[in-house]
């Protein structure tokens, strides 16, 4: 698809590059976990390096393939290219579980990532603010969850969770014209969900979820649609 297709994408019209070569990546991870009485903590860090990383590079109307009028009519045009040098994504993740009295568990997770690679745009004569290293496309912002869950000994459970993310304004060149990403970046959000349920035995469980209690408008970075609005979801599972 990357080698041959011509298509309209979020950033604009993208056309083929038969000279692309595969990406080659190496990921190193290091983590630790601590279990101490009613507390469990996990922390992980990682570094991923990509050689020949594939990214979008802007093109002019005269660069459009022949017999492709939609390319010239598009606001932005891109071609996939292999980046020079080594692209790097590094990040960290952590989670905490605390078991409280009265059968209540509280968990929290947080994740952070940052990606950089060589600029896919050529340096032009007279350019002053040219950056040799730029953000990689659609790397998520700092985000996480917090949840409190009560589980009874007779099958009932209830809990509340908060999903959140900060503003992501570190944008690649192609992200700036991407219709899936608002101007200035994807806004941060906080979404509250409440759930309850009952497990009769190993073969039957029913539950109710009150989703997005505050009816917050939110979008995960790079998504083309907003998340679900306020709503109720009832489910039942049967097994044998």
C-alpha positions as CSV (number, residue, x, y, z in Angstrom):
1,X,0.0,0.0,0.0
2,X,2.8,2.4,0.9
3,X,4.6,1.5,-2.4
4,X,1.7,1.9,-4.8
5,X,-1.4,3.5,-3.5
6,X,-2.7,7.0,-4.2
7,X,-5.3,8.0,-1.6
8,X,-6.9,10.8,0.4
9,X,-5.8,10.7,4.0
10,X,-6.2,12.9,7.1
11,X,-3.2,15.1,6.3
12,X,-4.1,15.4,2.6
13,X,-3.5,13.5,-0.6
14,X,-0.8,10.9,-0.3
15,X,0.8,9.2,-3.3
16,X,3.1,6.3,-3.8
17,X,6.9,5.9,-3.5
18,X,8.2,2.7,-5.1
19,X,11.7,3.4,-3.7
20,X,10.7,2.9,-0.1
21,X,12.7,0.4,1.9
22,X,11.4,-1.3,5.1
23,X,11.8,0.2,8.6
24,X,14.2,-1.7,10.9
25,X,13.6,-1.2,14.7
26,X,15.2,-2.3,17.9
27,X,13.4,-1.8,21.3
28,X,15.0,-2.0,24.7
29,X,12.8,-2.3,27.8
30,X,13.7,-2.2,31.4
31,X,11.2,-2.6,34.3
32,X,10.7,-3.6,37.9
33,X,7.8,-4.6,40.0
34,X,7.4,-4.3,43.8
35,X,4.9,-6.4,45.8
36,X,4.7,-5.4,49.4
37,X,1.7,-6.4,51.5
38,X,-1.3,-4.5,50.0
39,X,0.7,-2.5,47.4
40,X,2.0,-3.4,44.0
41,X,4.0,-1.0,41.9
42,X,5.4,-1.5,38.4
43,X,7.6,0.9,36.5
44,X,8.9,0.4,32.9
45,X,11.0,2.4,30.6
46,X,11.8,1.8,26.9
47,X,13.7,3.1,24.0
48,X,12.9,2.2,20.4
49,X,15.2,3.1,17.5
50,X,14.1,3.0,13.9
51,X,16.3,3.0,10.9
52,X,14.8,4.1,7.6
53,X,11.7,5.2,9.5
54,X,8.8,6.0,7.1
55,X,7.3,9.5,7.3
56,X,5.3,11.9,5.2
57,X,7.1,14.6,3.2
58,X,5.2,17.6,1.6
59,X,5.0,17.9,-2.1
60,X,4.0,20.6,-4.6
61,X,1.3,20.4,-7.2
62,X,3.8,19.8,-10.0
63,X,5.0,16.6,-8.1
64,X,1.6,15.0,-8.5
65,X,1.4,11.7,-10.4
66,X,-0.1,12.0,-13.9
67,X,-3.8,11.5,-14.4
68,X,-4.5,12.2,-10.8
69,X,-6.6,15.4,-10.7
70,X,-7.6,14.9,-7.0
71,X,-3.9,15.3,-6.0
72,X,-3.6,18.8,-7.5
73,X,-7.0,19.8,-6.1
74,X,-6.0,18.8,-2.5
75,X,-5.0,21.4,0.0
76,X,-2.0,19.4,1.0
77,X,0.1,16.7,-0.8
78,X,2.4,14.2,0.7
79,X,4.7,11.3,-0.3
80,X,6.0,8.7,2.0
81,X,9.8,8.8,2.4
82,X,12.5,7.0,4.5
83,X,14.0,9.3,7.0
84,X,17.8,9.8,7.2
85,X,19.5,8.9,10.4
86,X,17.8,7.1,13.3
87,X,14.4,8.0,14.6
88,X,13.9,7.4,18.4
89,X,10.9,6.8,20.5
90,X,11.4,6.7,24.3
91,X,9.0,6.6,27.1
92,X,7.9,5.3,30.5
93,X,4.9,3.6,32.0
94,X,4.0,3.1,35.6
95,X,1.1,1.5,37.5
96,X,0.1,1.3,41.2
97,X,-2.4,-1.0,42.9
98,X,-3.5,-0.5,46.5
99,X,-5.7,-2.9,48.2
100,X,-7.8,-1.1,50.8
101,X,-10.0,-2.4,53.6
102,X,-13.6,-3.5,52.8
103,X,-12.6,-5.2,49.5
104,X,-11.7,-1.9,47.7
105,X,-8.9,-1.8,45.2
106,X,-7.5,1.5,43.8
107,X,-5.4,1.4,40.7
108,X,-3.6,4.1,38.7
109,X,-1.7,4.0,35.4
110,X,0.3,6.6,33.6
111,X,2.2,6.5,30.3
112,X,4.5,9.0,28.6
113,X,6.2,8.9,25.2
114,X,8.3,11.2,23.0
115,X,9.4,10.5,19.4
116,X,11.9,12.4,17.3
117,X,13.3,11.9,13.8
118,X,15.2,13.7,11.1
119,X,13.2,16.4,9.3
120,X,11.6,14.9,6.2
121,X,11.5,18.3,4.5
122,X,14.6,19.5,2.7
123,X,16.3,22.6,3.9
124,X,15.6,25.6,1.6
125,X,17.8,28.5,0.9
126,X,17.2,31.3,3.4
127,X,15.3,29.2,5.9
128,X,15.9,30.5,9.4
129,X,13.7,28.4,11.7
130,X,14.6,25.1,10.1
131,X,14.9,22.2,12.6
132,X,16.9,19.2,11.7
133,X,15.0,17.0,14.3
134,X,11.2,17.1,14.5
135,X,8.5,15.2,16.3
136,X,7.3,11.9,14.9
137,X,3.7,11.7,13.8
138,X,0.8,10.9,16.2
139,X,2.8,10.1,19.4
140,X,0.3,10.2,22.3
141,X,0.6,12.7,25.1
142,X,1.0,12.0,28.7
143,X,-2.1,10.0,29.7
144,X,-3.4,7.6,32.3
145,X,-6.3,6.2,34.3
146,X,-7.4,6.1,37.9
147,X,-9.9,3.5,39.1
148,X,-11.6,2.5,42.4
149,X,-13.3,-0.9,42.4
150,X,-15.3,-2.6,45.2
151,X,-15.9,-6.4,45.0
152,X,-18.1,-8.1,47.5
153,X,-17.9,-11.7,48.6
154,X,-21.4,-12.4,47.3
155,X,-20.8,-11.4,43.6
156,X,-21.6,-7.6,43.5
157,X,-19.1,-5.1,42.3
158,X,-19.1,-1.4,41.7
159,X,-16.5,1.2,40.8
160,X,-15.6,4.5,39.1
161,X,-12.7,5.3,36.7
162,X,-11.2,8.4,35.3
163,X,-9.5,8.4,31.9
164,X,-7.3,11.4,31.2
165,X,-4.8,12.9,28.8
166,X,-2.9,16.1,28.5
167,X,-2.7,18.4,25.4
168,X,-0.5,17.0,22.6
169,X,0.9,19.9,20.7
170,X,4.2,18.3,19.6
171,X,3.1,17.8,16.0
172,X,4.9,16.4,13.0
173,X,4.8,18.3,9.7
174,X,2.0,16.1,8.4
175,X,0.0,16.4,11.7
176,X,-0.4,20.1,11.3
177,X,-2.6,19.7,8.2
178,X,-4.3,16.5,9.5
179,X,-8.0,17.0,9.7
180,X,-8.1,14.5,12.6
181,X,-6.0,16.8,14.8
182,X,-7.5,20.2,15.8
183,X,-5.4,23.3,15.2
184,X,-2.8,23.6,17.9
185,X,-2.9,20.0,18.8
186,X,-5.3,17.5,20.4
187,X,-6.8,19.0,23.6
188,X,-6.5,17.2,26.9
189,X,-9.5,15.6,28.5
190,X,-10.8,13.8,31.6
191,X,-13.6,11.3,31.3
192,X,-15.4,9.8,34.3
193,X,-17.1,6.4,34.0
194,X,-19.2,4.6,36.7
195,X,-19.9,0.8,36.6
196,X,-21.6,-1.8,38.6
197,X,-22.5,-5.5,38.1
198,X,-23.3,-8.8,39.6
199,X,-21.7,-12.2,39.0
200,X,-24.0,-15.1,39.8
201,X,-21.4,-17.8,39.2
202,X,-18.6,-18.6,36.6
203,X,-21.3,-18.9,33.9
204,X,-23.3,-15.6,34.3
205,X,-22.4,-12.0,34.9
206,X,-24.4,-8.8,34.3
207,X,-23.4,-5.2,34.5
208,X,-24.3,-1.6,33.9
209,X,-21.9,1.2,32.8
210,X,-22.7,4.9,33.1
211,X,-20.2,6.2,30.5
212,X,-18.8,9.8,30.3
213,X,-20.8,11.1,33.3
214,X,-19.9,14.7,32.7
215,X,-20.6,14.4,28.9
216,X,-17.1,15.7,28.1
217,X,-16.1,16.2,24.5
218,X,-12.9,14.3,24.0
219,X,-10.7,12.7,21.3
220,X,-7.7,10.4,21.5
221,X,-4.7,11.9,19.6
222,X,-4.9,11.0,15.9
223,X,-8.5,9.7,16.0
224,X,-10.9,10.9,13.4
225,X,-13.9,10.9,15.7
226,X,-14.7,12.1,19.2
227,X,-15.2,9.5,22.0
228,X,-18.7,8.4,23.1
229,X,-20.9,11.0,24.8
230,X,-22.8,10.4,28.0
231,X,-24.7,7.1,27.9
232,X,-25.8,3.9,29.6
233,X,-24.7,0.5,28.6
234,X,-26.2,-2.7,29.9
235,X,-24.5,-6.1,29.2
236,X,-24.9,-9.7,30.2
237,X,-22.6,-12.7,29.6
238,X,-23.5,-16.3,29.6
239,X,-21.2,-19.3,29.5
240,X,-21.2,-23.1,29.7
